[in-house]
């Protein structure tokens, strides 16, 4: 599991791409930049309210994140070669539990946002590609900047996030090693049970 510090940095950027998928469809980098002010302004404005009642963060996360992340591809990539061994019901359960785990993790980390600054770097991708990486750097006072790269794919007319690379470490690769260990111990159902248990404990 990524550290809380890394997750906080990741969440700062993750929410930049989640509010207005209709904006700048042909330019994912501009879409990231255009939505930053809206999302982070709301978090900052409601910080006292959200800290007083942390449960209020979940509707914000679900309304902004879920429509703009490809959780199916993320779950499939995280499960790796074991995806082929899972039946349709198991695939759906893994996807649902993985989505809930990420939502809860991001929701918790988002409460730690303290005004970190985001620098947007040029996108190195030929026009017309349906998969791009949006590179950014996050910086805070008295701390080195952290590179955060967002991998997006074009699905119809919407850009969807399918991975995030923080300081050279892929979120999906990190979970893939954890999922593989769980599957080796208890099979696909064991992984589902483990994810469900984490989500239940986080919901208490």
Backbone as CSV, one residue per row, in Angstrom:
resi,resn,N_x,N_y,N_z,CA_x,CA_y,CA_z,C_x,C_y,C_z
1,UNK,0.848,-1.197,0.000,0.000,0.000,0.000,0.875,1.236,0.000
2,UNK,0.625,2.236,-0.860,1.412,3.451,-0.840,1.301,4.135,0.510
3,UNK,2.351,4.900,0.892,2.326,5.611,2.168,1.290,6.714,2.131
4,UNK,0.857,7.176,3.329,-0.132,8.245,3.398,0.384,9.501,2.730
5,UNK,1.689,9.785,2.890,2.253,10.976,2.258,2.132,10.894,0.747
6,UNK,2.472,9.736,0.195,2.370,9.555,-1.252,0.925,9.621,-1.705
7,UNK,0.020,8.985,-0.936,-1.384,8.994,-1.308,-1.948,10.411,-1.299
8,UNK,-1.534,11.211,-0.328,-2.012,12.584,-0.292,-1.577,13.341,-1.533
9,UNK,-0.328,13.118,-1.931,0.136,13.752,-3.153,-0.615,13.259,-4.368
10,UNK,-0.858,11.956,-4.399,-1.574,11.367,-5.518,-2.988,11.905,-5.611
11,UNK,-3.657,11.994,-4.463,-5.038,12.446,-4.447,-5.150,13.882,-4.895
12,UNK,-4.187,14.710,-4.488,-4.193,16.093,-4.930,-4.321,16.158,-6.438
13,UNK,-3.581,15.313,-7.125,-3.633,15.322,-8.571,-4.776,14.536,-9.142
14,UNK,-5.142,13.426,-8.511,-6.205,12.590,-9.052,-7.489,13.376,-9.241
15,UNK,-7.773,14.253,-8.307,-9.024,14.972,-8.362,-8.997,16.107,-9.367
16,UNK,-7.821,16.391,-9.904,-7.749,17.426,-10.910,-8.408,16.982,-12.212
17,UNK,-8.473,15.693,-12.432,-8.965,15.205,-13.711,-10.382,14.677,-13.623
18,UNK,-11.100,14.974,-12.544,-12.332,14.252,-12.307,-13.616,15.044,-12.429
19,UNK,-13.568,16.343,-12.582,-14.795,17.110,-12.466,-15.498,17.368,-13.787
20,UNK,-14.748,17.640,-14.847,-15.386,18.090,-16.088,-14.799,17.369,-17.283
21,UNK,-15.170,16.138,-17.492,-14.607,15.377,-18.594,-14.994,15.965,-19.940
22,UNK,-16.047,16.780,-19.981,-16.480,17.358,-21.246,-15.557,18.475,-21.707
23,UNK,-14.752,19.031,-20.791,-13.891,20.143,-21.140,-12.656,19.642,-21.871
24,UNK,-12.316,20.326,-22.981,-11.075,20.069,-23.697,-10.878,18.579,-23.966
25,UNK,-11.873,17.939,-24.597,-11.818,16.503,-24.831,-10.583,16.111,-25.638
26,UNK,-10.193,16.959,-26.603,-9.069,16.627,-27.457,-7.730,16.928,-26.815
27,UNK,-7.725,17.490,-25.630,-6.491,17.866,-24.963,-6.572,17.459,-23.497
28,UNK,-6.130,16.248,-23.157,-6.237,15.780,-21.772,-5.454,16.644,-20.799
29,UNK,-4.324,17.195,-21.249,-3.556,18.066,-20.377,-4.321,19.314,-19.997
30,UNK,-4.997,19.909,-20.973,-5.796,21.091,-20.692,-6.988,20.738,-19.804
31,UNK,-7.539,19.545,-19.984,-8.642,19.114,-19.141,-8.207,19.001,-17.683
32,UNK,-7.007,18.447,-17.466,-6.478,18.358,-16.111,-6.342,19.739,-15.502
33,UNK,-5.745,20.662,-16.252,-5.523,22.016,-15.750,-6.837,22.745,-15.493
34,UNK,-7.796,22.577,-16.397,-9.047,23.328,-16.311,-9.893,22.932,-15.113
35,UNK,-9.794,21.675,-14.710,-10.633,21.214,-13.609,-9.996,21.382,-12.234
36,UNK,-8.720,21.712,-12.198,-8.019,21.787,-10.916,-8.641,22.807,-9.978
37,UNK,-8.836,24.009,-10.462,-9.342,25.074,-9.594,-10.700,24.721,-9.000
38,UNK,-11.581,24.164,-9.823,-12.927,23.853,-9.366,-12.928,22.827,-8.233
39,UNK,-12.187,21.731,-8.424,-12.210,20.651,-7.440,-11.500,21.051,-6.153
40,UNK,-10.296,21.591,-6.301,-9.525,21.918,-5.103,-10.117,23.106,-4.358
41,UNK,-10.768,24.013,-5.076,-11.427,25.128,-4.394,-12.554,24.631,-3.504
42,UNK,-13.295,23.632,-3.984,-14.390,23.094,-3.175,-13.858,22.397,-1.925
43,UNK,-12.775,21.640,-2.096,-12.185,20.962,-0.947,-11.685,21.978,0.075
44,UNK,-11.026,23.021,-0.405,-10.506,24.054,0.493,-11.640,24.796,1.186
45,UNK,-12.666,25.149,0.425,-13.784,25.903,0.985,-14.523,25.107,2.053
46,UNK,-14.628,23.801,1.872,-15.392,22.954,2.785,-14.513,22.223,3.791
47,UNK,-13.248,22.616,3.905,-12.299,21.873,4.729,-12.774,21.737,6.175
48,UNK,-13.240,22.824,6.774,-13.701,22.771,8.162,-14.883,21.816,8.293
49,UNK,-15.812,21.923,7.360,-16.991,21.056,7.365,-16.600,19.597,7.193
50,UNK,-15.678,19.338,6.277,-15.265,17.959,6.004,-14.475,17.368,7.162
51,UNK,-13.671,18.182,7.824,-12.920,17.692,8.968,-13.846,17.416,10.149
52,UNK,-14.927,18.180,10.251,-15.883,17.970,11.346,-16.698,16.699,11.130
53,UNK,-16.978,16.372,9.875,-17.747,15.173,9.556,-17.128,14.529,8.323
54,UNK,-16.175,13.613,8.572,-15.420,13.009,7.482,-16.301,12.246,6.496
55,UNK,-17.483,11.802,6.931,-18.355,11.030,6.034,-18.828,11.862,4.850
56,UNK,-18.787,13.182,4.980,-19.240,14.049,3.886,-18.297,14.021,2.697
57,UNK,-17.087,13.505,2.909,-16.128,13.464,1.815,-16.495,12.400,0.792
58,UNK,-17.198,11.339,1.214,-17.479,10.234,0.301,-18.387,10.618,-0.858
59,UNK,-19.480,11.360,-0.630,-20.275,11.781,-1.787,-19.479,12.631,-2.772
60,UNK,-18.583,13.467,-2.249,-17.744,14.284,-3.128,-16.827,13.400,-3.965
61,UNK,-16.208,12.428,-3.328,-15.315,11.516,-4.042,-16.080,10.737,-5.106
62,UNK,-17.219,10.175,-4.712,-17.957,9.321,-5.646,-18.537,10.102,-6.814
63,UNK,-18.937,11.335,-6.575,-19.522,12.109,-7.673,-18.464,12.626,-8.630
64,UNK,-17.230,12.815,-8.152,-16.193,13.363,-9.017,-15.267,12.315,-9.603
65,UNK,-15.040,11.225,-8.890,-14.061,10.235,-9.333,-14.677,9.134,-10.185
66,UNK,-15.717,8.518,-9.689,-16.244,7.321,-10.332,-16.525,7.458,-11.821
67,UNK,-17.113,8.560,-12.286,-17.411,8.635,-13.714,-16.181,8.769,-14.603
68,UNK,-15.030,9.067,-14.045,-13.887,9.440,-14.866,-12.654,8.565,-14.652
69,UNK,-12.847,7.430,-13.976,-11.780,6.452,-13.812,-12.230,5.126,-14.400
70,UNK,-11.315,4.466,-15.083,-11.620,3.171,-15.687,-11.289,2.083,-14.670
71,UNK,-12.203,1.873,-13.725,-11.948,0.909,-12.664,-11.888,-0.517,-13.188
72,UNK,-12.603,-0.800,-14.266,-12.543,-2.145,-14.840,-11.142,-2.435,-15.342
73,UNK,-10.571,-1.519,-16.109,-9.213,-1.735,-16.607,-8.205,-1.732,-15.468
74,UNK,-8.420,-0.873,-14.470,-7.514,-0.823,-13.332,-7.525,-2.147,-12.575
75,UNK,-8.724,-2.686,-12.356,-8.830,-3.966,-11.642,-8.223,-5.096,-12.463
76,UNK,-8.481,-5.100,-13.760,-7.925,-6.147,-14.617,-6.403,-6.086,-14.626
77,UNK,-5.854,-4.882,-14.727,-4.401,-4.738,-14.744,-3.796,-5.122,-13.396
78,UNK,-4.475,-4.751,-12.304,-3.966,-5.073,-10.977,-4.001,-6.581,-10.721
79,UNK,-5.001,-7.250,-11.244,-5.100,-8.704,-11.051,-4.144,-9.451,-11.980
80,UNK,-3.751,-8.798,-13.072,-2.755,-9.381,-13.975,-3.206,-10.700,-14.583
81,UNK,-2.307,-11.672,-14.605,-2.602,-12.955,-15.266,-3.718,-13.717,-14.576
82,UNK,-3.998,-13.384,-13.328,-5.058,-14.093,-12.604,-6.452,-13.679,-13.091
83,UNK,-6.536,-12.580,-13.837,-7.818,-12.146,-14.378,-8.434,-13.238,-15.245
84,UNK,-7.586,-13.922,-15.996,-8.085,-14.982,-16.892,-8.656,-16.154,-16.115
85,UNK,-8.216,-16.334,-14.887,-8.705,-17.444,-14.070,-10.034,-17.130,-13.388
86,UNK,-10.384,-15.858,-13.333,-11.598,-15.443,-12.631,-12.811,-15.552,-13.554
87,UNK,-13.960,-15.982,-12.993,-15.187,-15.977,-13.784,-15.794,-14.577,-13.771
88,UNK,-16.876,-14.392,-14.493,-17.441,-13.047,-14.630,-17.889,-12.469,-13.291
89,UNK,-18.493,-13.294,-12.459,-18.947,-12.820,-11.150,-17.765,-12.383,-10.295
90,UNK,-16.683,-13.151,-10.330,-15.497,-12.794,-9.547,-14.860,-11.523,-10.074
91,UNK,-14.820,-11.372,-11.393,-14.260,-10.145,-11.970,-15.045,-8.925,-11.523
92,UNK,-16.362,-9.063,-11.524,-17.200,-7.943,-11.095,-16.979,-7.621,-9.620
93,UNK,-16.854,-8.662,-8.798,-16.633,-8.451,-7.371,-15.274,-7.796,-7.110
94,UNK,-14.237,-8.270,-7.803,-12.916,-7.665,-7.649,-12.963,-6.191,-8.041
95,UNK,-13.594,-5.897,-9.161,-13.688,-4.513,-9.629,-14.420,-3.642,-8.625
96,UNK,-15.545,-4.137,-8.111,-16.339,-3.355,-7.158,-15.585,-3.111,-5.854
97,UNK,-14.937,-4.147,-5.338,-14.209,-3.996,-4.079,-12.965,-3.128,-4.260
98,UNK,-12.302,-3.263,-5.397,-11.125,-2.443,-5.679,-11.527,-0.977,-5.805
99,UNK,-12.640,-0.730,-6.493,-13.147,0.641,-6.617,-13.443,1.229,-5.240
100,UNK,-14.114,0.465,-4.395,-14.457,0.957,-3.064,-13.192,1.215,-2.238
101,UNK,-12.205,0.333,-2.368,-10.953,0.519,-1.644,-10.271,1.815,-2.059
102,UNK,-10.204,2.068,-3.372,-9.559,3.283,-3.851,-10.340,4.524,-3.439
103,UNK,-11.663,4.465,-3.525,-12.478,5.606,-3.126,-12.249,5.949,-1.663
104,UNK,-12.252,4.947,-0.805,-12.047,5.190,0.629,-10.633,5.692,0.913
105,UNK,-9.664,5.127,0.212,-8.286,5.567,0.401,-8.119,7.018,-0.030
106,UNK,-8.668,7.366,-1.201,-8.545,8.727,-1.702,-9.322,9.703,-0.826
107,UNK,-10.476,9.267,-0.361,-11.294,10.146,0.482,-10.548,10.509,1.757
108,UNK,-9.922,9.518,2.359,-9.168,9.755,3.585,-7.984,10.679,3.319
109,UNK,-7.260,10.401,2.240,-6.084,11.203,1.931,-6.449,12.618,1.502
110,UNK,-7.584,12.776,0.859,-7.997,14.102,0.390,-8.182,15.066,1.557
111,UNK,-8.563,14.554,2.704,-8.722,15.398,3.887,-7.391,16.012,4.314
112,UNK,-6.287,15.428,3.849,-4.975,15.953,4.198,-4.449,16.987,3.229
113,UNK,-5.255,17.385,2.243,-4.800,18.395,1.282,-4.559,19.722,1.991
114,UNK,-3.371,20.294,1.792,-3.011,21.537,2.475,-2.460,22.586,1.509
115,UNK,-2.973,22.593,0.302,-2.596,23.638,-0.637,-1.344,23.368,-1.440
116,UNK,-0.973,22.115,-1.621,0.189,21.799,-2.440,-0.005,22.358,-3.849
117,UNK,1.104,22.765,-4.458,1.046,23.356,-5.795,1.335,22.300,-6.855
118,UNK,0.652,22.455,-7.995,0.811,21.528,-9.103,1.421,22.255,-10.294
119,UNK,2.478,21.670,-10.842,3.098,22.194,-12.061,2.771,21.243,-13.205
120,UNK,2.281,21.808,-14.309,1.887,20.990,-15.450,3.000,21.015,-16.484
121,UNK,3.435,19.838,-16.906,4.542,19.708,-17.839,4.008,19.361,-19.231
122,UNK,4.801,19.629,-20.267,4.343,19.332,-21.633,4.057,17.848,-21.827
123,UNK,3.026,17.565,-22.603,2.676,16.189,-22.940,3.425,15.783,-24.196
124,UNK,4.175,14.705,-24.100,4.934,14.205,-25.241,4.144,13.087,-25.917
125,UNK,3.215,13.470,-26.796,2.392,12.465,-27.482,1.900,13.037,-28.808
126,UNK,2.034,12.287,-29.893,1.523,12.743,-31.186,0.007,12.917,-31.142
127,UNK,-0.504,13.831,-31.936,-1.945,14.054,-32.001,-2.653,12.794,-32.488
128,UNK,-3.831,12.566,-31.947,-4.633,11.442,-32.389,-4.463,10.175,-31.577
129,UNK,-3.528,10.141,-30.657,-3.362,8.943,-29.836,-4.513,8.818,-28.855
130,UNK,-4.886,7.573,-28.545,-5.979,7.360,-27.598,-5.492,7.000,-26.209
131,UNK,-4.173,6.986,-26.009,-3.600,6.805,-24.679,-2.479,7.820,-24.514
132,UNK,-2.535,8.564,-23.429,-1.535,9.594,-23.191,-1.142,9.601,-21.717
133,UNK,0.005,10.192,-21.449,0.448,10.428,-20.082,0.505,11.922,-19.843
134,UNK,-0.152,12.373,-18.794,-0.139,13.783,-18.420,0.855,13.919,-17.259
135,UNK,2.017,14.539,-17.509,3.028,14.656,-16.451,2.828,15.918,-15.620
136,UNK,2.969,15.788,-14.323,2.882,16.932,-13.427,3.930,16.778,-12.333
137,UNK,4.126,17.866,-11.605,4.953,17.820,-10.403,4.191,18.499,-9.283
138,UNK,4.185,17.872,-8.118,3.540,18.451,-6.951,4.601,18.926,-5.982
139,UNK,4.407,20.120,-5.447,5.378,20.647,-4.501,4.674,21.262,-3.310
140,UNK,5.333,21.174,-2.157,4.860,21.788,-0.923,6.034,22.488,-0.273
141,UNK,5.745,23.383,0.638,6.807,24.140,1.298,7.757,23.195,2.029
142,UNK,9.065,23.478,1.880,10.098,22.726,2.603,10.094,21.233,2.287
143,UNK,9.716,20.905,1.068,9.717,19.504,0.653,10.079,19.418,-0.824
144,UNK,10.803,18.374,-1.211,11.129,18.221,-2.638,9.878,17.938,-3.452
145,UNK,9.889,18.355,-4.705,8.736,18.115,-5.573,8.627,16.632,-5.898
146,UNK,7.398,16.188,-6.139,7.125,14.787,-6.445,6.515,14.700,-7.842
147,UNK,7.132,13.956,-8.767,6.520,13.772,-10.083,5.314,12.845,-9.988
148,UNK,4.206,13.278,-10.572,2.981,12.473,-10.595,2.493,12.447,-12.038
149,UNK,2.524,11.279,-12.649,2.121,11.134,-14.043,0.808,10.361,-14.125
150,UNK,-0.124,10.911,-14.899,-1.447,10.313,-15.045,-1.565,9.655,-16.407
151,UNK,-1.916,8.387,-16.402,-2.116,7.654,-17.644,-3.608,7.627,-17.948
152,UNK,-3.967,8.153,-19.102,-5.361,8.244,-19.492,-5.567,7.572,-20.841
153,UNK,-6.773,7.077,-21.043,-7.147,6.548,-22.349,-8.455,7.190,-22.783
154,UNK,-8.616,7.321,-24.090,-9.821,7.924,-24.638,-10.873,6.845,-24.835
155,UNK,-12.016,7.026,-24.182,-13.133,6.102,-24.297,-14.305,6.877,-24.891
156,UNK,-14.516,6.754,-26.195,-15.522,7.589,-26.850,-15.051,9.033,-26.854
157,UNK,-15.759,9.890,-26.140,-15.338,11.291,-26.057,-14.926,11.664,-24.637
158,UNK,-14.585,10.659,-23.822,-14.151,10.918,-22.455,-12.755,10.341,-22.210
159,UNK,-11.918,11.124,-21.561,-10.634,10.624,-21.111,-10.806,9.980,-19.745
160,UNK,-10.300,8.757,-19.600,-10.415,8.019,-18.349,-9.032,7.705,-17.799
161,UNK,-8.860,7.884,-16.506,-7.604,7.545,-15.844,-7.572,6.039,-15.605
162,UNK,-6.452,5.396,-15.985,-6.326,3.965,-15.726,-5.078,3.624,-14.920
163,UNK,-4.249,4.609,-14.627,-3.100,4.375,-13.753,-2.515,5.720,-13.357
164,UNK,-1.813,5.718,-12.231,-1.113,6.900,-11.751,0.281,6.452,-11.327
165,UNK,1.292,7.176,-11.774,2.678,6.846,-11.448,3.228,7.953,-10.562
166,UNK,3.549,7.617,-9.314,3.990,8.593,-8.330,5.456,8.363,-8.026
167,UNK,6.268,9.345,-8.362,7.705,9.254,-8.107,8.269,7.957,-8.672
168,UNK,7.799,7.605,-9.877,8.300,6.427,-10.568,7.627,5.121,-10.206
169,UNK,6.680,5.143,-9.277,6.005,3.909,-8.845,4.569,3.905,-9.347
170,UNK,4.214,2.887,-10.114,2.863,2.746,-10.648,1.905,2.251,-9.573
171,UNK,0.768,2.927,-9.446,-0.258,2.487,-8.505,-0.698,1.067,-8.816
172,UNK,-0.924,0.775,-10.106,-1.417,-0.542,-10.502,-0.362,-1.612,-10.249
173,UNK,0.890,-1.327,-10.562,1.951,-2.296,-10.313,2.071,-2.589,-8.829
174,UNK,1.913,-1.570,-7.996,1.980,-1.744,-6.556,0.887,-2.696,-6.076
175,UNK,-0.332,-2.497,-6.559,-1.431,-3.373,-6.157,-1.311,-4.761,-6.780
176,UNK,-0.701,-4.851,-7.972,-0.590,-6.154,-8.626,0.195,-7.130,-7.756
177,UNK,1.266,-6.675,-7.149,2.059,-7.558,-6.295,1.260,-7.981,-5.061
178,UNK,0.472,-7.062,-4.510,-0.352,-7.399,-3.352,-1.446,-8.392,-3.728
179,UNK,-2.101,-8.147,-4.861,-3.173,-9.040,-5.300,-2.633,-10.437,-5.580
180,UNK,-1.462,-10.513,-6.209,-0.884,-11.817,-6.531,-0.629,-12.615,-5.259
181,UNK,-0.126,-11.934,-4.234,0.135,-12.630,-2.966,-1.161,-13.139,-2.350
182,UNK,-2.218,-12.337,-2.420,-3.515,-12.748,-1.862,-4.084,-13.934,-2.632
183,UNK,-3.970,-13.916,-3.958,-4.508,-15.010,-4.777,-3.747,-16.304,-4.503
184,UNK,-2.447,-16.202,-4.338,-1.660,-17.412,-4.055,-2.043,-18.017,-2.717
185,UNK,-2.426,-17.163,-1.766,-2.809,-17.676,-0.441,-4.216,-18.262,-0.432
186,UNK,-5.159,-17.559,-1.069,-6.545,-17.979,-0.935,-7.367,-17.991,-2.197
187,UNK,-6.708,-17.894,-3.357,-7.457,-17.896,-4.605,-8.142,-16.552,-4.846
188,UNK,-8.904,-16.479,-5.935,-9.621,-15.253,-6.282,-10.613,-14.884,-5.178
189,UNK,-11.317,-15.890,-4.652,-12.287,-15.617,-3.594,-11.592,-15.103,-2.331
190,UNK,-10.392,-15.565,-2.081,-9.639,-15.069,-0.940,-9.277,-13.602,-1.104
191,UNK,-8.919,-13.210,-2.316,-8.630,-11.803,-2.593,-9.875,-10.958,-2.392
192,UNK,-11.001,-11.439,-2.910,-12.259,-10.692,-2.770,-12.602,-10.525,-1.295
193,UNK,-12.446,-11.584,-0.533,-12.740,-11.529,0.894,-11.819,-10.542,1.610
194,UNK,-10.544,-10.533,1.229,-9.588,-9.622,1.846,-9.941,-8.170,1.543
195,UNK,-10.276,-7.877,0.282,-10.646,-6.515,-0.096,-11.926,-6.085,0.612
196,UNK,-12.901,-6.985,0.655,-14.162,-6.665,1.315,-13.951,-6.383,2.801
197,UNK,-13.062,-7.171,3.430,-12.766,-6.959,4.841,-12.142,-5.595,5.092
198,UNK,-11.216,-5.196,4.222,-10.585,-3.878,4.363,-11.629,-2.773,4.214
199,UNK,-12.530,-2.932,3.272,-13.547,-1.910,3.054,-14.525,-1.841,4.233
200,UNK,-14.861,-2.985,4.780,-15.758,-2.999,5.934,-15.126,-2.339,7.141
201,UNK,-13.847,-2.645,7.378,-13.150,-2.024,8.511,-13.004,-0.525,8.323
202,UNK,-12.761,-0.090,7.089,-12.624,1.343,6.822,-13.945,2.063,6.978
203,UNK,-15.057,1.333,6.795,-16.369,1.963,6.882,-16.897,2.124,8.274
204,UNK,-16.201,1.564,9.259,-16.667,1.631,10.646,-16.400,3.009,11.231
